[in-house]
Structures are given as C-alpha cells and as structure tokens.
Amino acid sequence: MPNFIAKNLKNKPYPFGKDDVEFLWEACGRTEKLIYTKSGDEDFFIITKKQDSGENFVIKGEKLTKPSRVGLLQKALCIYRDENTSEVLSEAFAVKNNRLTQKTSFIADIKEFLEEFNELKEKFPKIFIEIGFGSGRHLLFQAQNNQNALVVGIEVYKPSIEQVAKLAKVKNLDNIRLINTDARLLLSLVGSNLVDKIFLHFPVPWDKAEHRRVVSKSFAIECERVLKSGGNFELRTDSREYCDFSIMHFLNFKDSELSIYKNRNLQISSKYEDRWKMQQKDIYDVIYTCKNDSEQEKLDDKMDFAGGYDVKNLTKNFKNETFKFDDFFIHFEEIYTIDDNEILLKVAFGAFNKPEQCFVKVNENECEYFIKKPLLTRENLKAHNVLKEYLANAANYQRS
C-alpha cells in the first residue's frame, strides 16, 4: 500500500486540496484518522496515524476504500504530503502517469462488472471464468482463441491485473474483463446456467489448512449452479492431495461426470507449470461436467436504512464485538467520530468464507453505507438486517 512518513502535520482546515484532489473532512478513531478524499472521479479514505514510537506520522491509503486505479491514491498522497505535512522522512510510492491513473475497459471492480454483465452476456454467446490467472498466459490464450467468449479473470494480486490488462490492450482483445475480488464472491452473484467454463489452474494447495482452499463444498455447489448444462469446471494442479480433495466434493452431486488426467499436455503452459515440469513433478487435471439446469436465484432488497439513529447513544454503547450465526456473522470493528452529530462505523459481515467490510455513516436523520455498499448476497442481506436491529437497540439503550 502506498505510504509515507512525516514528522509533522500542518492541520490545515477542511476542505483543502489541489488540481482535481480534495480533502473534505476527517473522522477520528481510537488510534487513527480517516481523511475523506476525492481524486479524479473516485472517492476513498487515506489514514493518518502515529507510529508506535509516537513521534512521527504514517500517512497511507485505507485498504477497504482503495480506488481501483492506484495512481489516484498515489496522486492524493503526494498532494496531501505537499499541502499538509512537513519534514517527510520516507516514502513508499511513486506516481507513474503512464499507468494506474488511466481508466481501462479491461479492469472493473465487481460492482462495475455486474452492472455491465447483462450487456456483455448478450454480446458474447460464451462465458469463461478463470480464477487466479497469475501471469495471464492461459487467460490470454483462451481470449485469443475464443473471440466469441467473454473471458473473465479473477485475481487478488493487483500487479497481475495491471500487467495482463496491458497485454490485452497490446493484443487488442476486447473480450477480457479483469476483476480484483474473491472468486467465491463473484460466483455467488452470477446468474444460474450462464457459464461455459471455469478454470482453476495451480491454486495454492493449502495442504495444512483445507479451509483456505478455493475448492470447498459451497464452491462446488456454486460452480454447478452457474455452469450451463454441459459446461465444465477444470482444475489443474501439481498437488495430488488437492486433486483428491476436489474429486470428493464434485462427486457429491447426484449426477456427476468427472474426467481425470495425469501429466496431460495442454497447448499453453503457465510459468508455474513450466517450473513443476522442470522439477519432474506430476500434474493432475480434474474436469467436472455439469449435467443439470439450476433454478434462478433472485434477491429483492436494496439493503437500505429507514432513517437515522441517536449518535450519542450509539457512541456510548459501541463495543468491538462479533455475533455469529449458522451461515453468516457480523463484527463491529471500530467507531470514528466525524463531529458531535455524525459517526462512522467500520463493520465486517457476511458469509464466513467471503466476508465483506464496509463503513456505515450515521447521523440522527440518515444512515447509509458510505463510499462502497456491500454486495447483495444471501448472507450479506441477513447480516444487514441484524445490523439494523443492532443500531436501533444500541441507539435506544440507556445504561443504568
């Protein structure tokens, strides 16, 4: 995450800024401040906090609201540094105008993609999804050789996304979309019977932590739901244990068709596969073919709040605590004060294997998810309803 360390803050009054960057207000937590920032067409928080020594200030981007174009954050940090700090001691960022600040059609956040998806699935008769595409060799190969398919790449490592976007632009491939998210979250939001192929090549095996694997019982169920009848999920791995683990989950379906290969050669090889072959490791393929049509799922809710809450009581009664239910949880992490009449709550909630974090901005007249609204999933909707009940109870509760 881009950051710098300064000896002093000038504490300029809000709002201030320069060019197309504005710093509008701050919210104060126990150990840090959030600075509400607009840079270009995006808004996000930057954080200021004292180092552990208590002598200097660390200024950095806030992870939850980090903009999709990191260059906008870097630019904002540069201007905040110049306008509101003195005696900069170190920096860990550099603005490169030839990348990151320019929006590209290849990269989309998950909400942008879902908004565009209805149009894309009409344009492309086939849909491929690759989970964890890394250097992008296989993803680019599929896009080049299947120009009638929308190839959706999901990756948690942003530099990979930026590099593959550059390569897609050079190759003039307009059938690629790259998303920085958890694959399990995206699959839960895709409609039923839409996808032709799902690729999962060389995932981290997590042999000592099965719960961290991409493949799980719920993942297999989601794959079956989103795949068309006749569509395939393809695992390629150097881990025999991961291979056997995945077979177990995909064999649990009533109608299950699996093809299994060992040391099969493909037309395209990833850098990891090249490495494993040089080490003479075995490579395993598990291909599941969907045989069923799944029911369509639809959630009709806007996940809004009906009004405001008593800020003073909320502040007085707030506790860092977690509530766990059968298939979801909600964790109240932090409270930030904007002024006497307005606060921010930082909350994590949703499914255990695909949680979301969000900020909730509260005053006596209005309550809203701020900057980024949680996605509408079954588990998030349940957690949202618990959140509303919590806010009402905490706002009305009077300690004796």
C-alpha positions in Angstrom: 0.0 0.0 0.0 1.5 3.4 -0.9 2.5 5.4 2.1 4.9 8.0 3.6 6.2 9.0 7.0 6.3 12.6 8.1 7.4 14.3 11.3 4.6 16.9 11.5 1.1 17.6 10.2 0.1 21.2 9.5 -3.5 20.6 10.4 -5.0 22.7 7.6 -8.7 23.4 7.9 -11.0 21.3 5.6 -11.7 21.3 2.8 -8.4 21.8 1.0 -6.6 20.3 -2.0 -5.1 20.9 -5.3 -5.8 20.2 -9.0 -8.6 17.6 -9.0 -7.8 16.2 -5.5 -9.9 17.4 -2.5 -9.6 16.5 1.2 -13.1 17.2 2.6 -13.3 16.1 6.2 -11.8 13.7 8.8 -13.2 11.1 11.1 -11.3 10.3 14.3 -10.9 6.8 15.7 -9.1 5.5 18.7 -5.7 5.2 17.0 -6.1 6.8 13.5 -7.9 9.4 11.5 -9.7 8.8 8.2 -9.4 11.6 5.7 -12.3 11.6 3.2 -10.7 12.2 -0.2 -11.8 12.8 -3.8 -9.3 12.2 -6.5 -10.5 12.3 -10.1 -13.8 10.5 -10.3 -13.2 8.3 -7.3 -13.5 8.8 -3.5 -11.8 7.0 -0.7 -10.1 7.4 2.7 -6.5 8.0 3.5 -5.3 7.3 7.0 -3.1 9.3 9.3 -1.8 7.7 12.5 1.2 8.0 14.9 3.9 5.4 14.6 4.3 3.0 17.5 7.1 5.2 18.9 4.6 8.1 19.0 6.9 10.5 17.3 6.1 10.5 13.6 3.0 10.2 11.4 2.3 7.4 8.9 0.0 8.5 6.0 -1.3 5.8 3.7 -4.3 4.6 1.8 -7.1 2.9 3.6 -7.5 -0.7 2.3 -11.2 -1.1 2.2 -11.9 2.0 0.1 -8.8 1.9 -2.0 -9.6 3.1 -5.6 -9.4 0.7 -8.5 -6.7 2.9 -10.1 -3.9 3.0 -7.5 -2.4 6.0 -9.3 -5.3 8.2 -8.0 -4.4 7.2 -4.4 -0.7 7.9 -5.1 -1.5 11.3 -6.5 -3.7 12.2 -3.5 -0.9 11.1 -1.1 1.6 13.3 -3.0 -0.7 16.4 -2.7 -1.5 15.7 1.0 2.2 15.4 1.6 2.9 18.7 0.0 -0.1 20.6 1.4 -0.4 19.3 5.0 2.9 17.7 6.2 6.5 18.8 6.9 9.8 17.0 7.3 9.0 13.9 5.2 11.2 11.1 6.5 10.5 8.3 3.9 8.2 7.5 1.0 7.0 4.2 -0.4 5.2 5.2 -3.6 5.9 6.8 -7.0 3.3 8.2 -9.4 3.7 6.8 -12.9 1.5 8.7 -15.2 1.6 6.1 -17.9 -0.3 3.6 -15.9 -2.7 3.2 -12.9 -4.3 6.7 -13.2 -6.0 6.0 -16.5 -9.2 4.0 -16.6 -9.2 0.9 -18.8 -12.1 -1.1 -20.0 -10.3 -4.3 -19.2 -10.2 -3.7 -15.4 -13.5 -3.4 -13.5 -14.4 -3.6 -9.8 -17.0 -6.2 -9.0 -19.9 -3.7 -9.0 -18.9 -2.2 -12.3 -18.7 -5.6 -13.8 -22.1 -6.7 -12.5 -23.7 -3.5 -13.9 -22.1 -4.3 -17.3 -22.7 -8.0 -17.2 -26.2 -8.0 -18.6 -25.0 -6.3 -21.8 -21.9 -8.5 -22.1 -23.7 -11.8 -21.8 -25.9 -10.7 -24.7 -22.9 -9.7 -26.8 -20.9 -12.9 -26.1 -22.6 -16.3 -26.6 -20.0 -18.0 -24.3 -18.6 -17.1 -20.9 -15.3 -18.3 -19.4 -14.1 -17.6 -15.9 -10.5 -18.1 -14.8 -9.7 -17.9 -11.1 -6.3 -16.8 -10.1 -4.8 -16.1 -13.6 -1.4 -15.0 -12.4 0.8 -14.0 -15.4 -2.2 -14.4 -17.7 -0.8 -16.8 -20.2 -3.7 -19.2 -20.1 -6.3 -16.4 -19.9 -4.9 -14.5 -22.9 -4.7 -17.8 -24.9 -8.4 -18.5 -24.2 -9.4 -15.0 -25.2 -7.3 -15.1 -28.4 -8.7 -18.5 -29.5 -12.3 -17.9 -28.4 -13.2 -14.5 -29.6 -16.9 -15.2 -29.2 -16.4 -15.8 -25.5 -16.3 -13.3 -22.7 -13.2 -14.3 -20.6 -13.5 -13.1 -17.1 -10.3 -13.2 -15.0 -10.4 -13.1 -11.2 -7.3 -12.3 -9.3 -6.5 -10.9 -5.8 -3.0 -9.7 -6.8 -3.4 -6.2 -8.4 0.0 -6.1 -10.2 -1.0 -9.2 -12.1 -4.3 -7.5 -13.2 -2.4 -4.4 -14.4 0.1 -6.4 -16.3 -2.4 -8.6 -18.0 -4.6 -5.6 -18.9 -1.5 -4.1 -20.7 -1.0 -7.3 -22.6 -4.7 -7.5 -23.5 -4.5 -3.9 -24.8 -1.5 -4.7 -27.0 -3.2 -7.8 -28.4 -6.4 -5.8 -28.9 -8.6 -8.3 -27.0 -11.9 -6.6 -26.2 -13.4 -9.9 -24.8 -11.5 -9.7 -21.5 -12.6 -8.4 -18.1 -10.3 -8.5 -15.1 -11.6 -8.2 -11.5 -9.8 -7.9 -8.2 -12.0 -9.9 -5.9 -12.6 -13.2 -4.2 -13.8 -15.7 -6.8 -16.3 -17.2 -4.4 -18.0 -13.9 -4.0 -18.3 -13.3 -7.8 -19.7 -16.7 -8.4 -22.4 -16.1 -5.8 -23.5 -13.1 -7.7 -23.6 -14.6 -11.2 -26.9 -15.9 -12.5 -27.6 -19.6 -12.9 -26.8 -21.6 -16.1 -24.7 -18.9 -17.7 -21.1 -20.0 -17.7 -19.4 -22.4 -20.2 -16.1 -22.9 -18.5 -14.5 -22.2 -15.1 -10.7 -22.6 -14.9 -8.8 -23.0 -11.7 -5.1 -23.7 -12.5 -2.5 -24.2 -9.9 -4.2 -22.8 -6.9 -2.3 -22.6 -3.6 -2.8 -26.1 -2.2 -3.0 -25.2 1.5 -2.3 -28.8 2.4 -2.3 -27.9 6.2 -5.3 -25.5 6.0 -8.1 -27.0 3.9 -10.5 -24.2 5.0 -8.4 -21.7 3.0 -8.7 -23.6 -0.3 -10.8 -22.2 -3.2 -12.5 -25.5 -3.6 -15.0 -26.4 -0.9 -18.5 -27.9 -0.7 -20.1 -24.5 -1.1 -17.7 -23.6 -4.0 -18.7 -26.9 -5.9 -22.4 -26.1 -5.4 -21.9 -22.6 -6.8 -20.0 -24.0 -9.8 -22.8 -26.4 -10.6 -25.3 -23.6 -10.3 -23.6 -21.1 -12.6 -22.5 -23.6 -15.2 -24.6 -24.3 -18.2 -25.7 -27.9 -18.7 -22.6 -29.4 -20.5 -20.3 -26.6 -19.1 -17.1 -27.6 -17.4 -15.1 -26.8 -14.3 -11.4 -27.5 -14.8 -8.8 -27.9 -12.0 -5.2 -28.2 -12.9 -2.8 -28.8 -10.0 0.5 -30.3 -9.0 -0.9 -31.3 -5.6 -2.3 -34.9 -5.5 -4.0 -34.1 -2.2 -5.8 -31.0 -3.8 -6.8 -33.2 -6.7 -8.3 -35.9 -4.4 -10.0 -33.3 -2.2 -11.7 -31.7 -5.3 -12.8 -35.0 -6.7 -14.5 -35.7 -3.3 -16.5 -32.5 -3.4 -17.6 -32.8 -7.1 -18.6 -36.4 -6.7 -21.1 -35.5 -4.0 -23.6 -34.3 -6.7 -26.4 -36.8 -7.6 -25.4 -36.6 -11.3 -21.7 -36.2 -11.5 -19.4 -36.6 -14.5 -15.7 -36.3 -13.9 -12.7 -36.7 -16.2 -9.3 -37.2 -14.6 -5.9 -36.9 -16.2 -2.3 -37.2 -15.1 0.5 -35.4 -16.9 -1.7 -34.2 -19.8 0.0 -31.7 -22.1 -2.0 -28.5 -23.0 -1.4 -26.1 -25.8 -0.5 -23.4 -23.3 1.7 -23.7 -20.2 1.8 -21.4 -17.2 5.1 -20.3 -15.6 4.2 -22.5 -12.6 3.6 -25.5 -14.8 7.0 -24.9 -16.5 8.6 -24.9 -13.1 6.9 -28.1 -12.0 7.8 -29.9 -15.2 11.4 -28.9 -14.8 11.3 -30.5 -11.4 9.6 -33.6 -12.9 6.5 -33.1 -10.7 3.2 -34.8 -11.7 0.4 -32.6 -13.0 -3.2 -33.6 -12.4 -6.4 -32.4 -14.2 -9.9 -32.8 -12.8 -12.7 -31.8 -15.2 -16.3 -31.7 -13.9 -19.1 -31.6 -16.5 -22.4 -30.1 -15.3 -25.4 -32.2 -16.2 -28.2 -30.2 -14.6 -30.2 -26.9 -15.1 -30.3 -24.9 -11.9 -33.1 -22.7 -10.6 -32.6 -18.9 -10.9 -32.0 -17.1 -7.7 -33.2 -13.5 -7.1 -32.8 -11.3 -4.1 -35.2 -8.3 -4.0 -33.8 -5.9 -1.4 -31.9 -2.6 -1.6 -30.1 -3.0 1.7 -31.0 0.5 2.8 -31.8 2.0 6.2 -35.1 3.6 7.1 -33.7 6.7 8.8 -31.1 7.9 11.3 -30.2 6.9 14.9 -29.2 8.5 18.1 -25.5 9.2 17.6 -24.7 9.9 21.3 -26.2 6.7 22.5 -24.5 4.7 19.7 -21.2 6.2 20.6 -21.7 5.5 24.3 -22.8 1.9 23.8 -20.5 0.8 21.0 -18.3 -2.2 21.7 -15.9 -4.2 19.5 -17.8 -7.4 19.3 -18.8 -10.3 17.0 -22.1 -12.1 16.5 -22.0 -15.5 14.8 -25.0 -17.3 13.2 -25.3 -20.6 11.3 -24.2 -19.2 7.9 -23.1 -15.6 8.5 -21.6 -13.3 11.1 -21.3 -9.6 11.9 -18.3 -7.9 13.5 -18.4 -4.4 14.8 -14.8 -3.3 14.4 -14.4 0.4 15.1 -16.2 3.7 15.6 -15.0 7.1 14.2 -16.3 10.5 15.2 -16.9 13.0 12.4 -18.4 15.6 14.7 -20.8 15.7 17.6 -23.7 14.7 15.3 -22.2 12.2 13.0 -20.1 9.0 13.2 -18.7 6.2 11.0 -18.9 2.6 12.0 -16.5 0.0 10.4 -18.2 -3.3 10.1 -17.3 -6.7 8.7 -20.1 -9.2 7.9 -21.5 -11.8 5.5 -20.5 -15.4 4.8 -17.6 -16.9 6.8 -15.7 -17.7 3.6 -16.4 -14.5 1.7 -16.8 -11.7 4.2 -17.2 -8.0 3.3 -16.1 -4.9 5.2 -17.9 -1.6 5.0 -18.3 1.8 6.6 -21.7 2.9 7.8 -22.2 6.7 8.1 -24.7 7.6 10.8 -26.4 10.8 12.0 -29.8 11.4 13.6 -31.5 11.9 10.2 -29.9 9.4 8.0 -27.9 6.2 7.9 -26.1 4.9 4.8 -23.3 2.6 3.7 -20.5 5.0 2.8 -18.3 5.0 -0.3 -18.8 1.3 -1.0 -22.0 -0.5 -0.5 -21.9 -4.2 0.3 -22.9 -6.6 -2.4 -26.4 -8.1 -2.3 -25.8 -11.7 -1.3 -27.9 -14.0 0.8 -25.5 -13.8 3.7 -25.0 -10.1 3.5 -28.7 -9.4 3.5 -29.1 -11.4 6.7 -26.2 -9.5 8.3 -27.7 -6.2 7.1 -31.0 -7.0 8.9 -29.0 -7.8 12.1 -27.1 -4.5 11.7 -30.3 -2.5 11.5 -31.6 -4.2 14.7 -28.3 -3.6 16.4 -28.3 0.1 15.5 -31.8 0.5 16.7 -31.2 -1.3 20.0 -27.8 0.5 20.7 -29.2 3.9 19.9 -32.2 3.4 22.2 -30.4 1.6 25.1 -29.8 3.6 28.2 -27.2 2.3 30.6 -28.3 2.3 34.2 
